[in-house]
Amino acid sequence: MEAIDKISVIQKELPSGNCQVKFFIEDERKPQYGYLLVNEPKPVGEIIAEIQERLERRRMATSGLNPFSVMHQQKEDNNFYLYSA
């Protein structure tokens, strides 16, 4: 897994009991931000580890695949959103 130097997070508890995490990835080449929905508030270390794991899964799922191929459909993760800053 590629190490990400700077990830900052802001947690917000929702009325549903879930926790919305807004995260920022400070990278000179490709800054990004996103949102992660978790079932309950977690320690920052666990949240950063989960973000890194989901980033790696996304990277592995899209590396080397033809985006128009119907053979390798990536399942949509509705609890994780990532945007370029």
C-alpha positions as a LaTeX table, in Angstrom:
\begin{tabular}{lrrr}
\hline
Residue & $x$ (\AA) & $y$ (\AA) & $z$ (\AA) \\
\hline
Met1 & 0.00 & 0.00 & 0.00 \\
Glu2 & 1.30 & 3.46 & $-0.91$ \\
Ala3 & 1.86 & 5.70 & 2.09 \\
Ile4 & $-0.07$ & 8.95 & 2.07 \\
Asp5 & 1.72 & 11.67 & 3.99 \\
Lys6 & $-1.06$ & 14.06 & 4.93 \\
Ile7 & $-4.65$ & 13.04 & 5.54 \\
Ser8 & $-6.74$ & 15.28 & 7.74 \\
Val9 & $-10.24$ & 14.36 & 8.88 \\
Ile10 & $-13.28$ & 16.07 & 10.34 \\
Gln11 & $-15.97$ & 13.89 & 11.96 \\
Lys12 & $-19.60$ & 14.88 & 12.26 \\
Glu13 & $-22.19$ & 12.76 & 14.05 \\
Leu14 & $-25.46$ & 12.54 & 12.13 \\
Pro15 & $-28.98$ & 12.30 & 13.63 \\
Ser16 & $-29.15$ & 8.72 & 12.31 \\
Gly17 & $-26.31$ & 7.73 & 14.65 \\
Asn18 & $-23.87$ & 7.31 & 11.77 \\
Cys19 & $-20.76$ & 9.42 & 11.51 \\
Gln20 & $-19.81$ & 11.43 & 8.42 \\
Val21 & $-16.08$ & 11.90 & 7.93 \\
Lys22 & $-14.81$ & 14.58 & 5.57 \\
Phe23 & $-11.18$ & 13.99 & 4.68 \\
Phe24 & $-8.51$ & 15.95 & 2.83 \\
Ile25 & $-5.49$ & 14.37 & 1.14 \\
Glu26 & $-2.72$ & 16.95 & 0.87 \\
Asp27 & $-0.63$ & 15.88 & $-2.10$ \\
Glu28 & 1.32 & 18.34 & $-4.26$ \\
Arg29 & 0.66 & 16.35 & $-7.44$ \\
Lys30 & $-2.98$ & 15.43 & $-6.88$ \\
Pro31 & $-4.80$ & 16.96 & $-3.89$ \\
Gln32 & $-8.10$ & 15.22 & $-3.13$ \\
Tyr33 & $-10.96$ & 15.33 & $-0.68$ \\
Gly34 & $-13.87$ & 13.09 & 0.06 \\
Tyr35 & $-16.44$ & 11.72 & 2.43 \\
Leu36 & $-16.70$ & 8.45 & 4.31 \\
Leu37 & $-19.80$ & 7.27 & 6.15 \\
Val38 & $-19.15$ & 5.03 & 9.16 \\
Asn39 & $-21.61$ & 3.42 & 11.57 \\
Glu40 & $-20.19$ & 5.05 & 14.69 \\
Pro41 & $-17.46$ & 7.52 & 15.69 \\
Lys42 & $-14.02$ & 5.90 & 15.53 \\
Pro43 & $-10.50$ & 6.94 & 16.55 \\
Val44 & $-8.68$ & 9.02 & 13.94 \\
Gly45 & $-6.08$ & 6.29 & 13.36 \\
Glu46 & $-8.76$ & 3.74 & 12.43 \\
Ile47 & $-10.47$ & 6.19 & 10.10 \\
Ile48 & $-7.23$ & 7.05 & 8.29 \\
Ala49 & $-6.42$ & 3.33 & 7.93 \\
Glu50 & $-9.90$ & 2.70 & 6.47 \\
Ile51 & $-9.51$ & 5.62 & 4.02 \\
Gln52 & $-6.12$ & 4.29 & 2.90 \\
Glu53 & $-7.56$ & 0.79 & 2.47 \\
Arg54 & $-10.48$ & 2.05 & 0.36 \\
Leu55 & $-8.14$ & 4.18 & $-1.75$ \\
Glu56 & $-5.96$ & 1.15 & $-2.39$ \\
Arg57 & $-8.98$ & $-1.02$ & $-3.29$ \\
Arg58 & $-10.19$ & 1.64 & $-5.72$ \\
Arg59 & $-6.71$ & 1.95 & $-7.23$ \\
Met60 & $-6.41$ & $-1.83$ & $-7.67$ \\
Ala61 & $-9.90$ & $-2.14$ & $-9.17$ \\
Thr62 & $-9.22$ & 0.49 & $-11.81$ \\
Ser63 & $-5.59$ & $-0.27$ & $-12.65$ \\
Gly64 & $-5.14$ & $-1.88$ & $-16.03$ \\
Leu65 & $-8.83$ & $-2.40$ & $-16.74$ \\
Asn66 & $-10.73$ & $-1.24$ & $-19.77$ \\
Pro67 & $-13.44$ & 1.12 & $-18.42$ \\
Phe68 & $-15.80$ & $-0.01$ & $-21.19$ \\
Ser69 & $-15.48$ & $-3.69$ & $-20.37$ \\
Val70 & $-18.62$ & $-5.37$ & $-19.03$ \\
Met71 & $-16.54$ & $-8.22$ & $-17.58$ \\
His72 & $-15.09$ & $-6.25$ & $-14.65$ \\
Gln73 & $-17.84$ & $-4.11$ & $-13.22$ \\
Gln74 & $-16.74$ & $-2.33$ & $-10.05$ \\
Lys75 & $-19.34$ & $-2.38$ & $-7.29$ \\
Glu76 & $-20.34$ & 1.14 & $-6.28$ \\
Asp77 & $-19.32$ & 2.05 & $-2.73$ \\
Asn78 & $-22.05$ & 4.44 & $-1.54$ \\
Asn79 & $-20.24$ & 5.08 & 1.75 \\
Phe80 & $-17.04$ & 6.45 & 0.17 \\
Tyr81 & $-16.77$ & 9.43 & $-2.17$ \\
Leu82 & $-13.54$ & 10.86 & $-3.56$ \\
Tyr83 & $-13.02$ & 14.09 & $-5.50$ \\
Ser84 & $-10.05$ & 15.93 & $-7.00$ \\
Ala85 & $-9.40$ & 19.28 & $-5.39$ \\
\hline
\end{tabular}
